[in-house]
Amino acid sequence: MERSRPSITPRAGPCFASSYRSPKTMSAAPRNAYQRILELTPRVEEIMGRLKEPMDAELPTIADRFYLRIERHPEALAVFRGGREQLVRQRIALAGWLSELFVPPYDESYTEKRIRVGIVHLNSGVDEHLMIGAMNWLREELIGALRRITLPEGLHFGETAAALQKVLDFDLGIILSSYWTDLRSRTRNIDRLALIGQFSAAINHELRNPLGVIGTSTYLLKSKLAADASEDVKNHLAKIERSVARANAIVSGLMRLLKVEEPARDSVDLESFLESVIEEVPHPPGVTIELIPGAVTGRAAFDQDQVRQAVSNLIRNATEALGEQGRIEVRFASDSIATSISVSDNGPGIPQATLNRIFEPLFTTKSFGTGLGLTLSKAIVEAHGGELKARCGRVGCTFEIRLPHFLIGRPTIPRTQTSS
């Protein structure tokens, strides 16, 4: 992905995004329609706001009871790979999430927070059936708490229970929208890649031979003409060679894309791994690459060869965007659930219209690019059950890989019979 290269000017620091990801938001029109259907009125918001203080005292107990229930269901407990320590952290997080139910208004900011919850659960392997079941458990516990507390003056149980049910339905709908967004995105990519797969074997067979003939003939012409050729002829022969090389690279990239195999996960020392990746990527003397560990940096679990290729692509793209001068930060963290690797630069950024298409196969703005590097990186990450996201501002871009330690069953690229 090529970006225009402005001159580097001194400033306080590169524009790096700090959050893990920028989730897709539910636009105002669907959110407002959903609120109208549920009759999420100002009166409902008033009731929920007044319930916050008495309900907050009940939430730690509800969180404890919820996770005791989780432990009785092996299919639910299997999601929590971090053992008891993770369950303790999740209890605290759940109590905080429940408390936010009672903090209206239920606007765009509220919706974005809930979508993040959906993305976290999606990446952790919580399928939609388990999500609905878990919300039903919480619904039962919250209604039970309503019966136990002393309601604020002027409120009665029927009205407060109805308000709570509406907000819980609103939350569930928002969280599930993350699942549907993810499914639609993956389906589009699968369809596109499947179509490419149908033609790749033919492309590989039918193009390799003529490309070989063109390349060999060009070499012979250059050798034959040698010093007698004019500069104009030499330039045209060089253009032919570059075009043949690019066409071969596209065919090779397509074949690699279709041969992304099931990851062979190893236990990886993340810092040493990334140091070796950075060393392998050439960059101008004026470009600095800094490796920055996160707060939690335990061992990771992924296919080293595949992830090396994905991360190398991201660093190489950042280097090309910066030109002769700039800064790249490679940040990493690994907890009991997942590994995060981000590559940020202080280059010119990517226009939104281009950013929307950068993971599409064969899309490129480079005169020398194949349009397959980011597509291949994304395919590798998704083969691990993870995700690759891009965030760009007016200055700088961040590409982030998030890899769960345990492969989650999610849609993958259909395998196509190919000949190499």
MITIPA-538880 format. One record per residue (C-alpha): x, y, z; residue in three letters; residue number from 1. Coordinates in Angstrom, 1 decimal, decimal comma. Layout:
// MITIPA-538880
X; Y; Z; ALA; NUM
...
***
This chain:
// MITIPA-538880
0,0; 0,0; 0,0; MET; 1
1,7; 3,2; -1,2; GLU; 2
1,1; 6,5; 0,5; ARG; 3
2,3; 9,9; -0,7; SER; 4
5,4; 10,9; 1,1; ARG; 5
5,4; 14,4; 2,6; PRO; 6
8,5; 16,0; 4,1; SER; 7
9,0; 15,1; 7,7; ILE; 8
8,5; 18,1; 10,0; THR; 9
9,5; 18,2; 13,7; PRO; 10
6,5; 17,7; 16,1; ARG; 11
5,8; 16,5; 19,5; ALA; 12
5,5; 12,9; 18,4; GLY; 13
3,9; 10,5; 16,0; PRO; 14
0,2; 10,2; 15,9; CYS; 15
-0,3; 6,7; 17,3; PHE; 16
-3,7; 5,3; 18,2; ALA; 17
-3,8; 4,0; 21,7; SER; 18
-6,8; 1,7; 21,8; SER; 19
-6,7; -1,9; 20,7; TYR; 20
-9,2; -1,5; 17,9; ARG; 21
-11,7; 0,8; 16,4; SER; 22
-14,9; -1,2; 16,2; PRO; 23
-17,5; -0,8; 13,6; LYS; 24
-20,3; 1,3; 15,1; THR; 25
-24,0; 0,9; 14,7; MET; 26
-25,1; 4,0; 12,7; SER; 27
-27,6; 6,4; 14,1; ALA; 28
-30,5; 5,3; 11,9; ALA; 29
-30,5; 1,6; 12,9; PRO; 30
-29,8; 2,4; 16,5; ARG; 31
-32,7; 4,9; 16,7; ASN; 32
-35,1; 2,5; 15,0; ALA; 33
-34,1; -0,2; 17,5; TYR; 34
-34,7; 2,1; 20,4; GLN; 35
-38,2; 3,0; 19,0; ARG; 36
-39,1; -0,7; 18,5; ILE; 37
-38,1; -1,5; 22,1; LEU; 38
-39,8; 1,8; 23,3; GLU; 39
-36,5; 2,9; 25,0; LEU; 40
-38,1; 6,1; 26,1; THR; 41
-36,8; 9,0; 28,4; PRO; 42
-39,0; 7,4; 31,1; ARG; 43
-37,0; 4,1; 30,8; VAL; 44
-33,8; 6,1; 31,0; GLU; 45
-35,0; 7,9; 34,1; GLU; 46
-36,0; 4,6; 35,8; ILE; 47
-32,6; 3,0; 35,0; MET; 48
-30,7; 6,0; 36,3; GLY; 49
-32,6; 5,9; 39,6; ARG; 50
-32,0; 2,2; 40,0; LEU; 51
-28,2; 2,5; 39,8; LYS; 52
-27,4; 3,2; 43,5; GLU; 53
-29,5; 0,3; 45,0; PRO; 54
-28,6; -2,1; 42,2; MET; 55
-24,8; -1,4; 42,4; ASP; 56
-24,8; -3,0; 45,8; ALA; 57
-26,2; -6,3; 44,3; GLU; 58
-23,8; -6,5; 41,3; LEU; 59
-20,8; -8,2; 42,9; PRO; 60
-23,1; -11,0; 44,2; THR; 61
-24,7; -11,3; 40,7; ILE; 62
-21,2; -11,6; 39,1; ALA; 63
-20,2; -14,3; 41,6; ASP; 64
-23,4; -16,3; 41,0; ARG; 65
-23,0; -15,9; 37,2; PHE; 66
-19,5; -17,4; 37,2; TYR; 67
-20,5; -20,2; 39,6; LEU; 68
-23,1; -21,0; 36,9; ARG; 69
-20,4; -20,9; 34,2; ILE; 70
-18,4; -23,5; 36,1; GLU; 71
-21,3; -25,9; 36,0; ARG; 72
-21,3; -25,8; 32,2; HIS; 73
-18,2; -27,3; 30,5; PRO; 74
-18,9; -25,7; 27,1; GLU; 75
-19,1; -22,3; 28,7; ALA; 76
-16,1; -22,8; 31,0; LEU; 77
-14,0; -24,0; 28,0; ALA; 78
-13,9; -20,4; 26,8; VAL; 79
-11,8; -19,3; 29,8; PHE; 80
-8,3; -20,7; 29,2; ARG; 81
-6,7; -18,6; 31,9; GLY; 82
-8,0; -20,7; 34,8; GLY; 83
-9,2; -19,3; 38,1; ARG; 84
-7,1; -16,1; 37,8; GLU; 85
-9,0; -15,2; 34,6; GLN; 86
-12,4; -15,9; 36,2; LEU; 87
-11,5; -13,6; 39,1; VAL; 88
-10,7; -10,8; 36,6; ARG; 89
-13,8; -11,5; 34,6; GLN; 90
-16,0; -11,2; 37,7; ARG; 91
-14,7; -7,7; 38,3; ILE; 92
-15,2; -6,7; 34,7; ALA; 93
-18,7; -8,1; 34,6; LEU; 94
-19,7; -6,1; 37,7; ALA; 95
-18,5; -3,0; 35,9; GLY; 96
-20,3; -3,9; 32,7; TRP; 97
-23,6; -4,5; 34,6; LEU; 98
-23,2; -1,1; 36,4; SER; 99
-23,1; 0,7; 33,0; GLU; 100
-26,6; -0,7; 32,3; LEU; 101
-27,9; 1,9; 34,8; PHE; 102
-26,0; 4,9; 33,2; VAL; 103
-28,1; 6,4; 30,5; PRO; 104
-28,4; 7,9; 27,9; PRO; 105
-28,2; 4,9; 25,5; TYR; 106
-26,5; 6,9; 22,8; ASP; 107
-23,7; 6,4; 20,3; GLU; 108
-21,0; 6,4; 23,0; SER; 109
-22,9; 3,7; 25,0; TYR; 110
-23,4; 1,7; 21,8; THR; 111
-19,7; 1,8; 20,9; GLU; 112
-18,8; 0,4; 24,3; LYS; 113
-21,3; -2,4; 23,9; ARG; 114
-20,0; -3,3; 20,5; ILE; 115
-16,5; -3,6; 22,0; ARG; 116
-17,9; -6,1; 24,4; VAL; 117
-19,3; -8,1; 21,5; GLY; 118
-15,9; -8,0; 19,7; ILE; 119
-14,0; -9,2; 22,8; VAL; 120
-16,4; -12,1; 23,2; HIS; 121
-16,3; -12,9; 19,5; LEU; 122
-12,5; -13,1; 19,6; ASN; 123
-12,6; -15,1; 22,8; SER; 124
-14,7; -17,8; 21,2; GLY; 125
-18,0; -17,1; 22,7; VAL; 126
-20,5; -18,1; 20,1; ASP; 127
-23,9; -16,4; 19,7; GLU; 128
-25,8; -19,3; 21,3; HIS; 129
-23,6; -19,1; 24,5; LEU; 130
-24,0; -15,3; 24,4; MET; 131
-27,8; -15,5; 24,4; ILE; 132
-27,7; -18,1; 27,2; GLY; 133
-25,4; -16,0; 29,3; ALA; 134
-27,6; -12,9; 28,8; MET; 135
-30,6; -15,0; 30,0; ASN; 136
-28,7; -16,0; 33,1; TRP; 137
-27,9; -12,4; 33,8; LEU; 138
-31,5; -11,4; 33,2; ARG; 139
-32,7; -13,9; 35,8; GLU; 140
-30,2; -12,6; 38,3; GLU; 141
-31,0; -8,9; 37,7; LEU; 142
-34,7; -9,5; 38,0; ILE; 143
-34,1; -11,4; 41,2; GLY; 144
-32,1; -8,5; 42,6; ALA; 145
-34,9; -6,1; 41,7; LEU; 146
-37,2; -8,1; 43,9; ARG; 147
-34,7; -7,9; 46,8; ARG; 148
-33,9; -4,2; 46,8; ILE; 149
-35,9; -1,3; 48,2; THR; 150
-37,1; 0,5; 45,1; LEU; 151
-36,7; 4,3; 44,9; PRO; 152
-39,8; 6,3; 45,9; GLU; 153
-42,4; 6,4; 43,2; GLY; 154
-41,2; 3,2; 41,3; LEU; 155
-42,9; -0,1; 41,4; HIS; 156
-41,6; -3,6; 40,4; PHE; 157
-43,6; -4,0; 37,2; GLY; 158
-42,4; -0,8; 35,6; GLU; 159
-38,8; -1,2; 36,7; THR; 160
-38,6; -4,8; 35,5; ALA; 161
-40,0; -3,8; 32,1; ALA; 162
-37,5; -1,0; 31,8; ALA; 163
-34,6; -3,4; 32,7; LEU; 164
-35,8; -5,9; 30,2; GLN; 165
-35,8; -3,3; 27,4; LYS; 166
-32,3; -2,2; 28,2; VAL; 167
-31,1; -5,8; 28,3; LEU; 168
-32,7; -6,5; 24,9; ASP; 169
-31,0; -3,3; 23,6; PHE; 170
-27,6; -4,5; 24,8; ASP; 171
-28,1; -8,0; 23,5; LEU; 172
-29,0; -6,7; 20,0; GLY; 173
-26,0; -4,4; 20,0; ILE; 174
-23,6; -7,2; 21,0; ILE; 175
-25,0; -9,6; 18,5; LEU; 176
-24,6; -7,0; 15,8; SER; 177
-20,8; -7,5; 16,2; SER; 178
-21,3; -11,2; 15,3; TYR; 179
-23,4; -10,4; 12,2; TRP; 180
-20,9; -7,7; 11,1; THR; 181
-18,1; -10,2; 11,4; ASP; 182
-20,0; -12,9; 9,6; LEU; 183
-20,9; -10,6; 6,7; ARG; 184
-17,3; -9,3; 6,3; SER; 185
-15,9; -12,8; 6,3; ARG; 186
-18,5; -14,1; 3,9; THR; 187
-17,6; -11,3; 1,4; ARG; 188
-13,9; -12,1; 1,7; ASN; 189
-14,6; -15,8; 1,3; ILE; 190
-16,7; -15,3; -1,8; ASP; 191
-14,0; -13,0; -3,3; ARG; 192
-11,2; -15,4; -2,5; LEU; 193
-13,1; -18,5; -3,7; ALA; 194
-13,6; -16,8; -7,0; LEU; 195
-9,9; -16,1; -7,3; ILE; 196
-9,3; -19,7; -6,3; GLY; 197
-11,4; -21,0; -9,2; GLN; 198
-9,1; -19,2; -11,7; PHE; 199
-5,7; -19,5; -9,9; SER; 200
-4,8; -22,9; -11,2; ALA; 201
-5,5; -21,9; -14,7; ALA; 202
-3,7; -18,6; -14,2; ILE; 203
-0,7; -20,3; -12,9; ASN; 204
-0,6; -22,8; -15,7; HIS; 205
-1,5; -20,5; -18,6; GLU; 206
0,6; -17,5; -17,6; LEU; 207
3,8; -19,0; -16,4; ARG; 208
4,9; -20,3; -19,8; ASN; 209
4,3; -17,1; -21,8; PRO; 210
5,8; -15,0; -19,0; LEU; 211
8,9; -17,3; -19,2; GLY; 212
9,1; -16,8; -22,9; VAL; 213
8,8; -13,1; -22,7; ILE; 214
11,4; -12,9; -19,9; GLY; 215
13,9; -15,1; -21,8; THR; 216
13,3; -13,2; -25,1; SER; 217
13,9; -9,9; -23,3; THR; 218
17,2; -11,2; -21,8; TYR; 219
18,3; -12,4; -25,3; LEU; 220
17,4; -9,1; -26,9; LEU; 221
19,4; -7,2; -24,3; LYS; 222
22,4; -9,5; -24,8; SER; 223
22,2; -9,2; -28,5; LYS; 224
21,8; -5,5; -28,7; LEU; 225
24,2; -4,8; -25,9; ALA; 226
25,9; -1,4; -26,5; ALA; 227
24,3; -0,8; -29,9; ASP; 228
20,8; -0,2; -28,4; ALA; 229
19,6; 3,4; -28,0; SER; 230
18,6; 4,6; -24,5; GLU; 231
15,0; 4,5; -25,6; ASP; 232
15,2; 0,8; -26,5; VAL; 233
17,0; 0,0; -23,3; LYS; 234
14,3; 1,8; -21,3; ASN; 235
11,6; -0,2; -23,1; HIS; 236
13,3; -3,5; -22,4; LEU; 237
13,7; -2,6; -18,8; ALA; 238
10,0; -1,9; -18,6; LYS; 239
9,2; -5,3; -20,1; ILE; 240
11,5; -7,0; -17,5; GLU; 241
9,8; -5,1; -14,6; ARG; 242
6,3; -6,0; -15,9; SER; 243
7,2; -9,7; -16,3; VAL; 244
8,6; -9,6; -12,7; ALA; 245
5,4; -8,0; -11,4; ARG; 246
3,2; -10,5; -13,3; ALA; 247
5,2; -13,4; -11,9; ASN; 248
4,9; -11,9; -8,4; ALA; 249
1,1; -11,6; -8,7; ILE; 250
0,8; -15,3; -9,8; VAL; 251
3,1; -16,4; -7,0; SER; 252
1,1; -14,3; -4,5; GLY; 253
-2,1; -15,9; -5,6; LEU; 254
-0,7; -19,3; -5,1; MET; 255
0,6; -18,5; -1,6; ARG; 256
-2,7; -17,0; -0,7; LEU; 257
-4,5; -20,2; -1,6; LEU; 258
-2,0; -22,4; 0,3; LYS; 259
-2,3; -20,8; 3,7; VAL; 260
-2,4; -23,9; 5,9; GLU; 261
-3,7; -24,7; 9,3; GLU; 262
-1,4; -22,9; 11,8; PRO; 263
1,2; -25,1; 13,6; ALA; 264
1,1; -23,4; 16,9; ARG; 265
4,3; -23,1; 19,0; ASP; 266
5,1; -21,5; 22,3; SER; 267
6,9; -18,3; 21,3; VAL; 268
9,1; -15,8; 23,2; ASP; 269
7,4; -12,8; 21,7; LEU; 270
10,1; -10,2; 22,2; GLU; 271
12,9; -12,4; 20,7; SER; 272
10,6; -13,3; 17,8; PHE; 273
9,8; -9,7; 16,9; LEU; 274
13,4; -8,6; 17,3; GLU; 275
14,4; -11,2; 14,6; SER; 276
11,5; -10,1; 12,3; VAL; 277
12,6; -6,5; 12,5; ILE; 278
16,3; -7,4; 11,8; GLU; 279
15,2; -9,1; 8,6; GLU; 280
13,3; -6,1; 7,1; VAL; 281
15,6; -3,6; 5,3; PRO; 282
15,0; 0,0; 5,9; HIS; 283
16,8; 3,3; 5,2; PRO; 284
19,2; 4,8; 7,9; PRO; 285
16,7; 7,6; 8,5; GLY; 286
13,9; 5,3; 9,5; VAL; 287
14,0; 4,1; 13,1; THR; 288
12,1; 1,0; 14,3; ILE; 289
11,5; 0,6; 18,0; GLU; 290
10,1; -2,5; 19,7; LEU; 291
7,9; -1,6; 22,7; ILE; 292
6,6; -4,2; 25,1; PRO; 293
3,1; -3,9; 26,7; GLY; 294
2,2; -4,2; 30,4; ALA; 295
1,7; -8,0; 30,0; VAL; 296
4,2; -9,9; 27,9; THR; 297
3,8; -13,6; 28,6; GLY; 298
4,7; -16,2; 26,0; ARG; 299
2,6; -16,4; 22,8; ALA; 300
1,2; -19,3; 20,8; ALA; 301
1,1; -19,2; 17,0; PHE; 302
2,7; -20,5; 13,8; ASP; 303
6,1; -18,7; 13,7; GLN; 304
6,6; -18,9; 9,9; ASP; 305
3,2; -17,6; 9,1; GLN; 306
3,1; -14,8; 11,6; VAL; 307
6,6; -13,8; 10,6; ARG; 308
5,4; -13,3; 7,0; GLN; 309
2,4; -11,3; 8,2; ALA; 310
4,4; -9,0; 10,5; VAL; 311
7,1; -8,5; 7,9; SER; 312
4,5; -7,4; 5,4; ASN; 313
3,3; -4,7; 7,8; LEU; 314
6,7; -3,4; 8,7; ILE; 315
7,8; -3,4; 5,0; ARG; 316
4,6; -1,4; 4,1; ASN; 317
5,3; 1,1; 6,9; ALA; 318
8,9; 1,5; 5,7; THR; 319
7,8; 2,1; 2,1; GLU; 320
5,3; 4,7; 3,3; ALA; 321
7,9; 6,7; 5,3; LEU; 322
10,5; 6,9; 2,5; GLY; 323
13,9; 8,0; 3,7; GLU; 324
12,9; 9,3; 7,2; GLN; 325
10,4; 8,5; 9,9; GLY; 326
9,6; 6,3; 12,9; ARG; 327
8,0; 2,9; 13,3; ILE; 328
6,8; 1,5; 16,6; GLU; 329
6,2; -2,2; 16,9; VAL; 330
4,2; -2,8; 20,1; ARG; 331
3,3; -6,2; 21,6; PHE; 332
1,5; -7,8; 24,5; ALA; 333
0,4; -11,3; 25,4; SER; 334
-1,9; -12,2; 28,2; ASP; 335
-3,7; -15,5; 29,1; SER; 336
-6,2; -15,0; 26,2; ILE; 337
-4,5; -13,5; 23,2; ALA; 338
-1,4; -11,9; 21,7; THR; 339
-1,5; -8,4; 20,2; SER; 340
1,1; -7,1; 17,8; ILE; 341
0,8; -3,6; 16,3; SER; 342
2,9; -1,7; 13,7; VAL; 343
2,5; 2,1; 13,8; SER; 344
4,2; 4,7; 11,7; ASP; 345
4,3; 8,5; 11,5; ASN; 346
3,9; 8,7; 7,8; GLY; 347
1,2; 10,4; 5,7; PRO; 348
-1,7; 8,2; 6,6; GLY; 349
-4,2; 6,5; 4,2; ILE; 350
-7,3; 8,2; 2,8; PRO; 351
-10,5; 6,7; 4,1; GLN; 352
-11,7; 5,6; 0,7; ALA; 353
-8,5; 3,7; 0,2; THR; 354
-8,4; 2,3; 3,8; LEU; 355
-11,8; 0,7; 3,1; ASN; 356
-10,3; -1,4; 0,4; ARG; 357
-6,7; -2,2; 1,5; ILE; 358
-7,4; -5,8; 2,4; PHE; 359
-9,1; -6,6; -1,0; GLU; 360
-7,1; -9,1; -3,2; PRO; 361
-5,2; -7,4; -6,0; LEU; 362
-6,0; -3,8; -4,7; PHE; 363
-2,9; -1,6; -4,7; THR; 364
-1,9; 2,0; -5,2; THR; 365
1,8; 1,1; -5,8; LYS; 366
3,2; 1,1; -9,3; SER; 367
5,3; -1,9; -8,3; PHE; 368
2,9; -3,7; -5,9; GLY; 369
0,9; -6,9; -6,3; THR; 370
-2,1; -6,0; -4,1; GLY; 371
-1,7; -9,3; -2,2; LEU; 372
0,6; -8,6; 0,8; GLY; 373
-2,1; -7,3; 3,1; LEU; 374
-4,6; -9,9; 1,8; THR; 375
-2,1; -12,7; 2,6; LEU; 376
-1,4; -11,2; 6,1; SER; 377
-5,1; -11,0; 6,9; LYS; 378
-5,6; -14,6; 5,7; ALA; 379
-2,8; -15,8; 7,9; ILE; 380
-4,2; -14,0; 10,9; VAL; 381
-7,7; -15,3; 10,3; GLU; 382
-6,4; -18,8; 10,0; ALA; 383
-5,3; -18,4; 13,6; HIS; 384
-8,9; -17,3; 14,5; GLY; 385
-7,6; -13,7; 14,9; GLY; 386
-8,1; -10,4; 13,2; GLU; 387
-6,1; -7,7; 11,5; LEU; 388
-7,3; -4,1; 11,8; LYS; 389
-6,1; -0,8; 10,4; ALA; 390
-6,5; 2,6; 11,9; ARG; 391
-5,2; 5,8; 10,2; CYS; 392
-5,5; 9,5; 11,0; GLY; 393
-4,4; 12,6; 9,2; ARG; 394
-0,8; 11,5; 10,1; VAL; 395
0,3; 8,0; 10,8; GLY; 396
-1,2; 4,5; 10,5; CYS; 397
-1,5; 1,6; 12,9; THR; 398
-2,0; -2,0; 11,8; PHE; 399
-2,8; -4,4; 14,6; GLU; 400
-2,8; -8,2; 14,7; ILE; 401
-4,7; -9,9; 17,5; ARG; 402
-4,2; -13,7; 17,8; LEU; 403
-6,2; -15,8; 20,4; PRO; 404
-4,0; -18,5; 21,9; HIS; 405
-6,6; -21,2; 21,1; PHE; 406
-8,0; -21,5; 17,6; LEU; 407
-11,7; -20,7; 17,5; ILE; 408
-14,0; -22,2; 14,9; GLY; 409
-14,8; -19,4; 12,5; ARG; 410
-15,3; -19,2; 8,7; PRO; 411
-12,2; -19,8; 6,7; THR; 412
-11,1; -19,6; 3,0; ILE; 413
-12,4; -22,7; 1,1; PRO; 414
-9,6; -24,8; -0,2; ARG; 415
-9,4; -25,0; -4,0; THR; 416
-7,5; -27,7; -5,9; GLN; 417
-4,6; -26,0; -7,5; THR; 418
-1,5; -27,0; -9,4; SER; 419
1,8; -25,3; -8,6; SER; 420
***
